[in-house]
C-alpha cells in the first residue's frame, strides 16, 4: 500500500513588492537580489491576513464534500502562531467546516514543522488507510525594514492531503533526520521580527543537507543517480542551489544538467513569493509538479530544514506524469493578478500590527475569501466571505 501526498495547494496574499523596486529604494544593485539571493518578488501580508486565513485559502482548494468526512486530523506547522495556547488548527477546522471527530494540533520547530506533520500523517494513514490527514505549512516571514534579512521575507500557506494510494507523490519509507541545539535563527516571545545569523545559518543548512543525504543513501543503498529531481527548503532560492551544488559532483555530467534543470522548475513560484518558512519546501514541490516534465515512477528527493536546528532528507515517487496544467494555470493567474505595491506602500503595510486590545479592521482592500476582521474580547474574529 502506498501512502503520500494526494493533493497539494498553495495560497498567498494578493499584494507584492518588486525586488528591483526595493533594491533601488535601498541603493543596491538589483542583481544583488535577483541573482545574488535568487528572488524577484516578495509577498506582502496585510493586517487582515494571518496564518489561519492563508491556510484556509489553501486548504479550501483541496477539501470538498467528497473528502471532508475522511479527514481525521489537522497537523498545522507554523512558527507564526497566533496564540500561546490555542492551536491555529482549531480555528482552521471551524472555517473549513470539518467534523468534530478529528484531532487539530499545531507543530513548531522553525521551518521544519510541516515536515514533522507530513511524517506523522504518513504513520497515521498507514494504520488507518481509509482516513486522510490535512497537513498545513503557513507562515509570515518578518525580519524588519532595512535589515539584512528584509529581502528574504514573504508569506503564504501550503495545504496537503495525505492519503493511501495518493495521486501525486508516494512517500518512500527510508528517511534521515538530524537535530542539534544551534542558534542560527530564533525569535523570542517578545519579538515580532526574527533574529538570524545569516552566514552561519547558510553553513549549517548545507552541513545538515550533506549529512542527512549521505545517511539516507547509506540506509537506502541509493545514490544521487536514483533521483530525477532534488527539492529544497528555500528561504531564498539561491540557498537551495548552493546545497544542490554541494552534491552535484556525485552525479555524471548528464544528470548534473538534469538536476539543475529540475531545480529551476522547482523555484519558479518561490522566486515570486519569498520565504514561507514551514511551507517553503512544499511550495517548491508544487512548483516542480507544475513546471517540469517528469514521469510517473520518477523519484524526487526532499530536503527539509528548520533553524535551531532540525533537518530531514526523504523521498517519494511520482504517481502521475507532470506537469499539472490546471494547478499551474490557477497559481499563475493568482500571482499575475496581485497588486504591485510601491516601496512606501509596502513599508506602511509592514508597520501595521495588531494592538494588544480589541479592534475592528477595515477589510475592504482585502479580496481574499477568508479574512481577519478584528479582535473582540481578546478573541480573533474570522469571516468566510465565500
C-alpha atoms as a printed R data frame, in Angstrom:
    type eleno elety resid chain resno       x      y       z
1   ATOM     1    CA   UNK     A     1   0.000  0.000   0.000
2   ATOM     2    CA   UNK     A     2   1.338  3.409  -0.984
3   ATOM     3    CA   UNK     A     3   0.986  6.422   1.335
4   ATOM     4    CA   UNK     A     4   1.747 10.006   0.360
5   ATOM     5    CA   UNK     A     5   0.580 13.387  -0.871
6   ATOM     6    CA   UNK     A     6  -2.753 13.130  -2.658
7   ATOM     7    CA   UNK     A     7  -3.395 16.866  -3.144
8   ATOM     8    CA   UNK     A     8  -1.230 19.959  -2.656
9   ATOM     9    CA   UNK     A     9  -2.453 23.570  -2.805
10  ATOM    10    CA   UNK     A    10  -0.934 26.986  -2.188
11  ATOM    11    CA   UNK     A    11  -2.195 30.445  -1.286
12  ATOM    12    CA   UNK     A    12  -0.544 33.805  -0.702
13  ATOM    13    CA   UNK     A    13  -1.834 37.372  -0.232
14  ATOM    14    CA   UNK     A    14  -2.812 39.390  -3.293
15  ATOM    15    CA   UNK     A    15  -0.076 42.013  -2.864
16  ATOM    16    CA   UNK     A    16   3.654 42.031  -3.515
17  ATOM    17    CA   UNK     A    17   6.689 44.263  -3.682
18  ATOM    18    CA   UNK     A    18   9.035 44.002  -6.651
19  ATOM    19    CA   UNK     A    19  12.623 43.459  -5.529
20  ATOM    20    CA   UNK     A    20  14.027 45.649  -8.279
21  ATOM    21    CA   UNK     A    21  11.973 48.498  -6.811
22  ATOM    22    CA   UNK     A    22  13.192 47.571  -3.335
23  ATOM    23    CA   UNK     A    23  16.821 47.468  -4.494
24  ATOM    24    CA   UNK     A    24  16.554 50.957  -5.937
25  ATOM    25    CA   UNK     A    25  14.966 52.226  -2.712
26  ATOM    26    CA   UNK     A    26  17.805 50.692  -0.695
27  ATOM    27    CA   UNK     A    27  20.539 51.979  -3.045
28  ATOM    28    CA   UNK     A    28  21.504 48.438  -4.030
29  ATOM    29    CA   UNK     A    29  22.245 46.822  -7.372
30  ATOM    30    CA   UNK     A    30  19.069 44.851  -8.285
31  ATOM    31    CA   UNK     A    31  21.204 41.869  -9.270
32  ATOM    32    CA   UNK     A    32  22.197 41.512  -5.625
33  ATOM    33    CA   UNK     A    33  18.594 40.394  -5.056
34  ATOM    34    CA   UNK     A    34  17.644 38.935  -8.452
35  ATOM    35    CA   UNK     A    35  20.814 36.840  -8.838
36  ATOM    36    CA   UNK     A    36  22.637 37.009  -5.519
37  ATOM    37    CA   UNK     A    37  19.761 35.572  -3.492
38  ATOM    38    CA   UNK     A    38  17.602 34.406  -6.380
39  ATOM    39    CA   UNK     A    39  14.427 36.378  -5.631
40  ATOM    40    CA   UNK     A    40  12.397 38.677  -7.895
41  ATOM    41    CA   UNK     A    41   9.200 39.431  -5.930
42  ATOM    42    CA   UNK     A    42   8.023 39.184  -2.342
43  ATOM    43    CA   UNK     A    43   4.524 38.648  -0.976
44  ATOM    44    CA   UNK     A    44   3.266 41.355   1.381
45  ATOM    45    CA   UNK     A    45   0.845 40.242   4.085
46  ATOM    46    CA   UNK     A    46  -1.801 42.771   5.173
47  ATOM    47    CA   UNK     A    47  -3.022 43.064   8.748
48  ATOM    48    CA   UNK     A    48  -6.283 41.344   7.719
49  ATOM    49    CA   UNK     A    49  -4.400 38.117   6.934
50  ATOM    50    CA   UNK     A    50  -2.611 35.673   9.222
51  ATOM    51    CA   UNK     A    51  -1.609 32.007   9.132
52  ATOM    52    CA   UNK     A    52  -5.182 30.874   9.762
53  ATOM    53    CA   UNK     A    53  -6.734 32.804   6.874
54  ATOM    54    CA   UNK     A    54  -3.943 31.851   4.465
55  ATOM    55    CA   UNK     A    55  -4.192 28.200   5.483
56  ATOM    56    CA   UNK     A    56  -7.946 28.291   4.950
57  ATOM    57    CA   UNK     A    57  -7.473 29.769   1.465
58  ATOM    58    CA   UNK     A    58  -5.077 26.957   0.547
59  ATOM    59    CA   UNK     A    59  -6.997 24.118   2.174
60  ATOM    60    CA   UNK     A    60 -10.338 25.166   0.676
61  ATOM    61    CA   UNK     A    61  -8.889 24.317  -2.751
62  ATOM    62    CA   UNK     A    62  -8.464 20.631  -1.850
63  ATOM    63    CA   UNK     A    63 -11.345 19.942   0.548
64  ATOM    64    CA   UNK     A    64 -14.876 19.344  -0.650
65  ATOM    65    CA   UNK     A    65 -17.855 17.099   0.072
66  ATOM    66    CA   UNK     A    66 -16.039 14.097  -1.413
67  ATOM    67    CA   UNK     A    67 -13.325 14.021   1.254
68  ATOM    68    CA   UNK     A    68 -14.436 16.242   4.154
69  ATOM    69    CA   UNK     A    69 -15.630 13.334   6.313
70  ATOM    70    CA   UNK     A    70 -12.480 11.304   5.627
71  ATOM    71    CA   UNK     A    71 -10.180 13.827   7.320
72  ATOM    72    CA   UNK     A    72  -9.215 12.558  10.768
73  ATOM    73    CA   UNK     A    73  -6.511 15.055  11.710
74  ATOM    74    CA   UNK     A    74  -5.164 18.551  11.053
75  ATOM    75    CA   UNK     A    75  -1.445 18.988  11.652
76  ATOM    76    CA   UNK     A    76  -0.597 22.686  11.369
77  ATOM    77    CA   UNK     A    77   3.096 23.523  11.064
78  ATOM    78    CA   UNK     A    78   3.914 27.168  11.764
79  ATOM    79    CA   UNK     A    79   6.342 29.441  13.566
80  ATOM    80    CA   UNK     A    80   3.910 32.367  13.241
81  ATOM    81    CA   UNK     A    81   1.340 31.147  15.736
82  ATOM    82    CA   UNK     A    82  -1.476 33.449  16.818
83  ATOM    83    CA   UNK     A    83  -1.940 32.234  20.386
84  ATOM    84    CA   UNK     A    84   0.395 30.848  23.053
85  ATOM    85    CA   UNK     A    85  -2.174 28.192  23.955
86  ATOM    86    CA   UNK     A    86  -4.838 27.628  21.323
87  ATOM    87    CA   UNK     A    87  -3.839 25.831  18.156
88  ATOM    88    CA   UNK     A    88  -4.258 27.573  14.815
89  ATOM    89    CA   UNK     A    89  -5.630 24.221  13.614
90  ATOM    90    CA   UNK     A    90  -8.739 24.666  15.782
91  ATOM    91    CA   UNK     A    91  -9.647 27.942  14.063
92  ATOM    92    CA   UNK     A    92  -8.960 26.342  10.689
93  ATOM    93    CA   UNK     A    93 -11.208 23.378  11.440
94  ATOM    94    CA   UNK     A    94 -14.192 25.680  12.003
95  ATOM    95    CA   UNK     A    95 -13.547 27.817   8.931
96  ATOM    96    CA   UNK     A    96 -13.380 24.709   6.739
97  ATOM    97    CA   UNK     A    97 -16.493 23.112   8.241
98  ATOM    98    CA   UNK     A    98 -14.660 19.923   9.189
99  ATOM    99    CA   UNK     A    99 -16.252 17.341  11.522
100 ATOM   100    CA   UNK     A   100 -15.733 17.467  15.276
101 ATOM   101    CA   UNK     A   101 -14.364 13.929  15.329
102 ATOM   102    CA   UNK     A   102 -10.778 14.834  14.487
103 ATOM   103    CA   UNK     A   103  -7.517 15.933  16.093
104 ATOM   104    CA   UNK     A   104  -6.349 19.515  15.486
105 ATOM   105    CA   UNK     A   105  -2.745 20.166  16.504
106 ATOM   106    CA   UNK     A   106  -0.145 22.896  15.934
107 ATOM   107    CA   UNK     A   107   3.505 21.897  15.438
108 ATOM   108    CA   UNK     A   108   6.575 24.101  15.878
109 ATOM   109    CA   UNK     A   109  10.249 23.733  15.007
110 ATOM   110    CA   UNK     A   110  11.136 26.711  12.844
111 ATOM   111    CA   UNK     A   111  10.689 25.839   9.149
112 ATOM   112    CA   UNK     A   112  10.542 22.096   9.830
113 ATOM   113    CA   UNK     A   113   7.032 21.935  11.341
114 ATOM   114    CA   UNK     A   114   5.129 20.903   8.214
115 ATOM   115    CA   UNK     A   115   7.598 18.076   7.535
116 ATOM   116    CA   UNK     A   116   7.044 16.749  11.041
117 ATOM   117    CA   UNK     A   117   3.327 16.876  10.253
118 ATOM   118    CA   UNK     A   118   3.799 15.064   6.942
119 ATOM   119    CA   UNK     A   119   5.740 12.223   8.540
120 ATOM   120    CA   UNK     A   120   3.222 11.894  11.402
121 ATOM   121    CA   UNK     A   121   0.409 11.883   8.848
122 ATOM   122    CA   UNK     A   122   2.104  9.106   6.876
123 ATOM   123    CA   UNK     A   123   2.350  6.967  10.008
124 ATOM   124    CA   UNK     A   124  -1.305  7.584  10.891
125 ATOM   125    CA   UNK     A   125  -2.653  6.773   7.424
126 ATOM   126    CA   UNK     A   126  -0.541  3.603   7.330
127 ATOM   127    CA   UNK     A   127  -2.589  2.392  10.321
128 ATOM   128    CA   UNK     A   128  -5.858  3.957   9.107
129 ATOM   129    CA   UNK     A   129  -5.800  3.747   5.280
130 ATOM   130    CA   UNK     A   130  -9.439  4.767   4.975
131 ATOM   131    CA   UNK     A   131  -8.644  8.174   6.541
132 ATOM   132    CA   UNK     A   132  -6.848 11.307   5.353
133 ATOM   133    CA   UNK     A   133  -4.752 13.897   7.193
134 ATOM   134    CA   UNK     A   134  -4.645 17.597   6.370
135 ATOM   135    CA   UNK     A   135  -1.103 18.969   6.772
136 ATOM   136    CA   UNK     A   136  -0.551 22.728   6.756
137 ATOM   137    CA   UNK     A   137   2.591 24.823   6.421
138 ATOM   138    CA   UNK     A   138   1.743 28.514   6.879
139 ATOM   139    CA   UNK     A   139   3.925 31.417   7.958
140 ATOM   140    CA   UNK     A   140   4.751 35.092   7.700
141 ATOM   141    CA   UNK     A   141   8.488 35.742   7.412
142 ATOM   142    CA   UNK     A   142   9.451 39.053   9.038
143 ATOM   143    CA   UNK     A   143  12.918 40.478   9.667
144 ATOM   144    CA   UNK     A   144  12.286 44.206   9.543
145 ATOM   145    CA   UNK     A   145  12.596 47.192   7.217
146 ATOM   146    CA   UNK     A   146  16.166 47.912   6.025
147 ATOM   147    CA   UNK     A   147  17.583 44.844   7.781
148 ATOM   148    CA   UNK     A   148  19.882 42.290   6.078
149 ATOM   149    CA   UNK     A   149  17.002 39.804   6.095
150 ATOM   150    CA   UNK     A   150  14.470 42.163   4.530
151 ATOM   151    CA   UNK     A   151  14.814 40.598   1.071
152 ATOM   152    CA   UNK     A   152  14.108 37.113   2.466
153 ATOM   153    CA   UNK     A   153  10.673 37.975   3.820
154 ATOM   154    CA   UNK     A   154   7.352 36.748   2.440
155 ATOM   155    CA   UNK     A   155   4.293 34.789   3.450
156 ATOM   156    CA   UNK     A   156   1.724 32.231   2.434
157 ATOM   157    CA   UNK     A   157   0.428 28.733   3.067
158 ATOM   158    CA   UNK     A   158   0.523 25.269   1.598
159 ATOM   159    CA   UNK     A   159  -2.063 22.591   2.328
160 ATOM   160    CA   UNK     A   160  -1.507 18.890   1.722
161 ATOM   161    CA   UNK     A   161  -3.842 15.921   1.961
162 ATOM   162    CA   UNK     A   162  -2.054 12.720   2.940
163 ATOM   163    CA   UNK     A   163  -3.829  9.526   1.931
164 ATOM   164    CA   UNK     A   164  -3.446  5.935   0.836
165 ATOM   165    CA   UNK     A   165  -2.891  5.434  -2.890
166 ATOM   166    CA   UNK     A   166  -2.046  9.143  -3.427
167 ATOM   167    CA   UNK     A   167  -2.467 10.856  -6.771
168 ATOM   168    CA   UNK     A   168   0.721 12.967  -6.578
169 ATOM   169    CA   UNK     A   169   3.635 11.555  -4.589
170 ATOM   170    CA   UNK     A   170   4.045  8.183  -2.858
171 ATOM   171    CA   UNK     A   171   6.485  8.566   0.027
172 ATOM   172    CA   UNK     A   172   9.346  6.098   0.486
173 ATOM   173    CA   UNK     A   173   9.886  4.505   3.883
174 ATOM   174    CA   UNK     A   174  13.552  5.475   4.260
175 ATOM   175    CA   UNK     A   175  14.192  8.879   5.806
176 ATOM   176    CA   UNK     A   176  17.160 10.505   7.532
177 ATOM   177    CA   UNK     A   177  16.866 13.219  10.177
178 ATOM   178    CA   UNK     A   178  19.169 15.202  12.437
179 ATOM   179    CA   UNK     A   179  18.766 17.748  15.247
180 ATOM   180    CA   UNK     A   180  21.205 19.964  17.141
181 ATOM   181    CA   UNK     A   181  20.800 22.891  19.536
182 ATOM   182    CA   UNK     A   182  22.117 25.688  17.284
183 ATOM   183    CA   UNK     A   183  21.442 29.434  17.470
184 ATOM   184    CA   UNK     A   184  21.404 30.316  13.788
185 ATOM   185    CA   UNK     A   185  17.854 31.748  13.793
186 ATOM   186    CA   UNK     A   186  15.335 32.409  16.559
187 ATOM   187    CA   UNK     A   187  12.500 34.708  17.573
188 ATOM   188    CA   UNK     A   188  11.954 35.375  21.295
189 ATOM   189    CA   UNK     A   189   8.366 35.594  22.532
190 ATOM   190    CA   UNK     A   190   8.613 39.367  22.899
191 ATOM   191    CA   UNK     A   191   9.599 39.971  19.258
192 ATOM   192    CA   UNK     A   192   7.553 40.112  16.043
193 ATOM   193    CA   UNK     A   193  10.694 40.018  13.862
194 ATOM   194    CA   UNK     A   194  13.143 37.118  13.732
195 ATOM   195    CA   UNK     A   195  16.819 37.223  14.649
196 ATOM   196    CA   UNK     A   196  19.256 35.426  12.365
197 ATOM   197    CA   UNK     A   197  22.983 34.868  11.954
198 ATOM   198    CA   UNK     A   198  22.742 34.704   8.184
199 ATOM   199    CA   UNK     A   199  26.108 33.330   7.066
200 ATOM   200    CA   UNK     A   200  26.223 30.858   9.962
201 ATOM   201    CA   UNK     A   201  22.710 29.663   9.135
202 ATOM   202    CA   UNK     A   202  23.637 29.094   5.483
203 ATOM   203    CA   UNK     A   203  26.617 26.966   6.516
204 ATOM   204    CA   UNK     A   204  24.540 24.925   8.964
205 ATOM   205    CA   UNK     A   205  21.867 24.384   6.297
206 ATOM   206    CA   UNK     A   206  24.425 22.941   3.855
207 ATOM   207    CA   UNK     A   207  26.142 20.872   6.568
208 ATOM   208    CA   UNK     A   208  22.799 19.363   7.604
209 ATOM   209    CA   UNK     A   209  21.869 18.632   3.995
210 ATOM   210    CA   UNK     A   210  25.122 16.830   3.266
211 ATOM   211    CA   UNK     A   211  24.850 14.822   6.498
212 ATOM   212    CA   UNK     A   212  21.248 13.633   6.065
213 ATOM   213    CA   UNK     A   213  21.673 12.992   2.332
214 ATOM   214    CA   UNK     A   214  24.711 10.796   2.994
215 ATOM   215    CA   UNK     A   215  22.899  8.943   5.767
216 ATOM   216    CA   UNK     A   216  19.830  8.445   3.557
217 ATOM   217    CA   UNK     A   217  21.989  6.993   0.778
218 ATOM   218    CA   UNK     A   218  23.684  4.641   3.238
219 ATOM   219    CA   UNK     A   219  20.360  3.444   4.650
220 ATOM   220    CA   UNK     A   220  18.644  3.007   1.289
221 ATOM   221    CA   UNK     A   221  21.651  1.894  -0.770
222 ATOM   222    CA   UNK     A   222  20.602  4.529  -3.305
223 ATOM   223    CA   UNK     A   223  22.842  7.129  -4.918
224 ATOM   224    CA   UNK     A   224  22.247 10.504  -6.485
225 ATOM   225    CA   UNK     A   225  21.749  8.640  -9.776
226 ATOM   226    CA   UNK     A   226  18.417  7.317  -8.436
227 ATOM   227    CA   UNK     A   227  16.882 10.826  -8.351
228 ATOM   228    CA   UNK     A   228  15.273 12.742 -11.189
229 ATOM   229    CA   UNK     A   229  14.976 15.883  -9.046
230 ATOM   230    CA   UNK     A   230  16.033 17.226  -5.651
231 ATOM   231    CA   UNK     A   231  13.841 19.804  -3.900
232 ATOM   232    CA   UNK     A   232  14.808 22.035  -1.014
233 ATOM   233    CA   UNK     A   233  13.525 24.299   1.708
234 ATOM   234    CA   UNK     A   234  14.003 27.702   0.047
235 ATOM   235    CA   UNK     A   235  14.207 30.654   2.444
236 ATOM   236    CA   UNK     A   236  15.634 32.267  -0.693
237 ATOM   237    CA   UNK     A   237  16.102 30.273  -3.853
238 ATOM   238    CA   UNK     A   238  19.893 30.676  -4.105
239 ATOM   239    CA   UNK     A   239  20.144 28.742  -0.824
240 ATOM   240    CA   UNK     A   240  18.771 25.590  -2.410
241 ATOM   241    CA   UNK     A   241  21.103 25.990  -5.376
242 ATOM   242    CA   UNK     A   242  24.092 26.168  -3.043
243 ATOM   243    CA   UNK     A   243  23.014 22.928  -1.364
244 ATOM   244    CA   UNK     A   244  22.425 21.203  -4.702
245 ATOM   245    CA   UNK     A   245  25.889 22.207  -5.902
246 ATOM   246    CA   UNK     A   246  27.356 20.593  -2.775
247 ATOM   247    CA   UNK     A   247  26.355 17.124  -4.039
248 ATOM   248    CA   UNK     A   248  26.374 17.635  -7.824
249 ATOM   249    CA   UNK     A   249  29.912 16.219  -8.186
250 ATOM   250    CA   UNK     A   250  28.418 12.840  -7.201
251 ATOM   251    CA   UNK     A   251  26.425 12.833 -10.483
252 ATOM   252    CA   UNK     A   252  27.642 12.394 -14.033
253 ATOM   253    CA   UNK     A   253  27.533 15.322 -16.437
254 ATOM   254    CA   UNK     A   254  24.176 14.424 -17.972
255 ATOM   255    CA   UNK     A   255  22.475 14.052 -14.611
256 ATOM   256    CA   UNK     A   256  24.005 17.264 -13.310
257 ATOM   257    CA   UNK     A   257  22.306 19.055 -16.200
258 ATOM   258    CA   UNK     A   258  19.027 17.276 -15.452
259 ATOM   259    CA   UNK     A   259  19.106 18.091 -11.726
260 ATOM   260    CA   UNK     A   260  19.879 21.758 -12.412
261 ATOM   261    CA   UNK     A   261  17.040 21.931 -14.942
262 ATOM   262    CA   UNK     A   262  14.563 20.432 -12.472
263 ATOM   263    CA   UNK     A   263  15.800 22.772  -9.739
264 ATOM   264    CA   UNK     A   264  14.920 25.741 -11.935
265 ATOM   265    CA   UNK     A   265  11.405 24.309 -12.344
266 ATOM   266    CA   UNK     A   266  11.142 23.890  -8.559
267 ATOM   267    CA   UNK     A   267  11.926 27.515  -7.720
268 ATOM   268    CA   UNK     A   268   9.617 29.332 -10.146
269 ATOM   269    CA   UNK     A   269   6.976 30.103  -7.509
270 ATOM   270    CA   UNK     A   270   9.353 30.713  -4.601
271 ATOM   271    CA   UNK     A   271  11.133 33.438  -6.603
272 ATOM   272    CA   UNK     A   272   7.834 35.317  -6.822
273 ATOM   273    CA   UNK     A   273   6.581 34.820  -3.256
274 ATOM   274    CA   UNK     A   274   9.579 34.790  -0.966
275 ATOM   275    CA   UNK     A   275  10.027 32.889   2.280
276 ATOM   276    CA   UNK     A   276   7.156 30.746   3.571
277 ATOM   277    CA   UNK     A   277   9.146 29.165   6.421
278 ATOM   278    CA   UNK     A   278   7.238 25.870   7.011
279 ATOM   279    CA   UNK     A   279   5.608 25.985   3.584
280 ATOM   280    CA   UNK     A   280   8.743 26.751   1.578
281 ATOM   281    CA   UNK     A   281   9.788 23.191   0.696
282 ATOM   282    CA   UNK     A   282   6.259 22.278  -0.348
283 ATOM   283    CA   UNK     A   283   5.767 25.369  -2.485
284 ATOM   284    CA   UNK     A   284   8.963 24.286  -4.235
285 ATOM   285    CA   UNK     A   285   7.473 20.809  -4.678
286 ATOM   286    CA   UNK     A   286   4.282 22.330  -6.115
287 ATOM   287    CA   UNK     A   287   6.417 24.404  -8.476
288 ATOM   288    CA   UNK     A   288   8.227 21.266  -9.621
289 ATOM   289    CA   UNK     A   289   4.914 19.477 -10.219
290 ATOM   290    CA   UNK     A   290   3.641 22.376 -12.313
291 ATOM   291    CA   UNK     A   291   6.745 23.325 -14.284
292 ATOM   292    CA   UNK     A   292   8.583 20.095 -15.092
293 ATOM   293    CA   UNK     A   293   8.065 17.172 -17.450
294 ATOM   294    CA   UNK     A   294   8.793 14.332 -15.034
295 ATOM   295    CA   UNK     A   295   7.072 10.984 -15.461
296 ATOM   296    CA   UNK     A   296   5.233  8.588 -13.174
297 ATOM   297    CA   UNK     A   297   7.745  6.487 -11.259
298 ATOM   298    CA   UNK     A   298  10.432  9.177 -11.145
299 ATOM   299    CA   UNK     A   299  11.969  9.579  -7.700
300 ATOM   300    CA   UNK     A   300  12.180 13.031  -6.066
301 ATOM   301    CA   UNK     A   301  14.338 13.883  -3.064
302 ATOM   302    CA   UNK     A   302  13.168 16.422  -0.486
303 ATOM   303    CA   UNK     A   303  15.347 18.302   2.000
304 ATOM   304    CA   UNK     A   304  13.596 19.988   4.902
305 ATOM   305    CA   UNK     A   305  15.444 22.325   7.258
306 ATOM   306    CA   UNK     A   306  14.327 24.223  10.327
307 ATOM   307    CA   UNK     A   307  16.797 26.506  12.054
308 ATOM   308    CA   UNK     A   308  17.683 25.812  15.617
309 ATOM   309    CA   UNK     A   309  18.165 23.172  14.094
310 ATOM   310    CA   UNK     A   310  16.367 20.207  12.525
311 ATOM   311    CA   UNK     A   311  16.965 18.663   9.111
312 ATOM   312    CA   UNK     A   312  15.499 15.731   7.220
313 ATOM   313    CA   UNK     A   313  16.010 14.133   3.818
314 ATOM   314    CA   UNK     A   314  13.331 11.846   2.445
315 ATOM   315    CA   UNK     A   315  11.987 10.845  -0.931
316 ATOM   316    CA   UNK     A   316   8.974  9.811  -2.937
317 ATOM   317    CA   UNK     A   317   7.975  8.606  -6.384
318 ATOM   318    CA   UNK     A   318   5.589 10.371  -8.704
319 ATOM   319    CA   UNK     A   319   2.287  8.617  -9.250
320 ATOM   320    CA   UNK     A   320   1.362 10.633 -12.341
321 ATOM   321    CA   UNK     A   321   3.122 12.367 -15.207
322 ATOM   322    CA   UNK     A   322   3.800 16.099 -14.971
323 ATOM   323    CA   UNK     A   323   3.084 18.963 -15.381
324 ATOM   324    CA   UNK     A   324  -0.210 19.668 -13.645
325 ATOM   325    CA   UNK     A   325  -1.658 22.130 -16.141
326 ATOM   326    CA   UNK     A   326  -4.714 23.088 -14.080
327 ATOM   327    CA   UNK     A   327  -2.668 23.851 -10.955
328 ATOM   328    CA   UNK     A   328  -0.148 25.854 -12.945
329 ATOM   329    CA   UNK     A   329  -2.873 27.980 -14.528
330 ATOM   330    CA   UNK     A   330  -4.537 28.628 -11.163
331 ATOM   331    CA   UNK     A   331  -1.332 29.684  -9.409
332 ATOM   332    CA   UNK     A   332  -0.008 31.747 -12.308
333 ATOM   333    CA   UNK     A   333  -3.328 33.592 -12.516
334 ATOM   334    CA   UNK     A   334  -3.258 34.309  -8.783
335 ATOM   335    CA   UNK     A   335   0.321 35.581  -8.937
336 ATOM   336    CA   UNK     A   336  -0.160 37.772 -12.010
337 ATOM   337    CA   UNK     A   337  -3.345 39.347 -10.608
338 ATOM   338    CA   UNK     A   338  -1.646 40.516  -7.415
339 ATOM   339    CA   UNK     A   339  -1.349 44.226  -6.733
340 ATOM   340    CA   UNK     A   340   2.166 45.607  -7.137
341 ATOM   341    CA   UNK     A   341   2.911 47.918  -4.216
342 ATOM   342    CA   UNK     A   342   5.291 50.816  -4.137
343 ATOM   343    CA   UNK     A   343   8.060 50.529  -1.584
344 ATOM   344    CA   UNK     A   344   6.331 53.205   0.505
345 ATOM   345    CA   UNK     A   345   3.051 51.253   0.458
346 ATOM   346    CA   UNK     A   346   4.866 48.054   1.405
347 ATOM   347    CA   UNK     A   347   6.584 49.785   4.334
348 ATOM   348    CA   UNK     A   348   3.279 51.212   5.547
349 ATOM   349    CA   UNK     A   349   1.565 47.789   5.471
350 ATOM   350    CA   UNK     A   350   4.557 46.144   7.142
351 ATOM   351    CA   UNK     A   351   4.347 48.638  10.006
352 ATOM   352    CA   UNK     A   352   0.686 47.816  10.722
353 ATOM   353    CA   UNK     A   353   0.428 45.430  13.657
354 ATOM   354    CA   UNK     A   354  -2.444 44.208  15.763
355 ATOM   355    CA   UNK     A   355  -2.839 46.041  19.078
356 ATOM   356    CA   UNK     A   356  -2.985 44.327  22.445
357 ATOM   357    CA   UNK     A   357  -6.667 45.280  22.712
358 ATOM   358    CA   UNK     A   358  -9.856 44.940  20.696
359 ATOM   359    CA   UNK     A   359 -10.016 46.395  17.202
360 ATOM   360    CA   UNK     A   360 -12.253 46.374  14.141
361 ATOM   361    CA   UNK     A   361 -10.223 46.082  10.928
362 ATOM   362    CA   UNK     A   362 -11.020 47.534   7.525
363 ATOM   363    CA   UNK     A   363 -11.194 44.541   5.154
364 ATOM   364    CA   UNK     A   364 -12.372 46.480   2.086
365 ATOM   365    CA   UNK     A   365  -8.968 46.221   0.347
366 ATOM   366    CA   UNK     A   366  -8.582 42.516   1.035
367 ATOM   367    CA   UNK     A   367 -10.006 40.406  -1.790
368 ATOM   368    CA   UNK     A   368  -9.409 37.073  -0.049
369 ATOM   369    CA   UNK     A   369 -12.224 34.697   0.786
370 ATOM   370    CA   UNK     A   370 -11.064 34.288   4.404
371 ATOM   371    CA   UNK     A   371 -10.193 37.406   6.402
372 ATOM   372    CA   UNK     A   372  -9.384 38.510   9.908
373 ATOM   373    CA   UNK     A   373 -11.943 41.204  10.743
374 ATOM   374    CA   UNK     A   374 -10.509 42.186  14.091
375 ATOM   375    CA   UNK     A   375 -10.296 41.317  17.770
376 ATOM   376    CA   UNK     A   376 -13.296 41.288  20.110
377 ATOM   377    CA   UNK     A   377 -12.989 40.487  23.823
378 ATOM   378    CA   UNK     A   378  -9.377 39.430  23.077
379 ATOM   379    CA   UNK     A   379 -10.629 36.850  20.561
380 ATOM   380    CA   UNK     A   380  -9.672 36.902  16.875
381 ATOM   381    CA   UNK     A   381 -12.648 37.252  14.576
382 ATOM   382    CA   UNK     A   382 -12.556 35.362  11.260
383 ATOM   383    CA   UNK     A   383 -15.024 35.511   8.399
384 ATOM   384    CA   UNK     A   384 -15.528 33.252   5.403
385 ATOM   385    CA   UNK     A   385 -16.819 35.518   2.617
386 ATOM   386    CA   UNK     A   386 -17.086 32.698   0.107
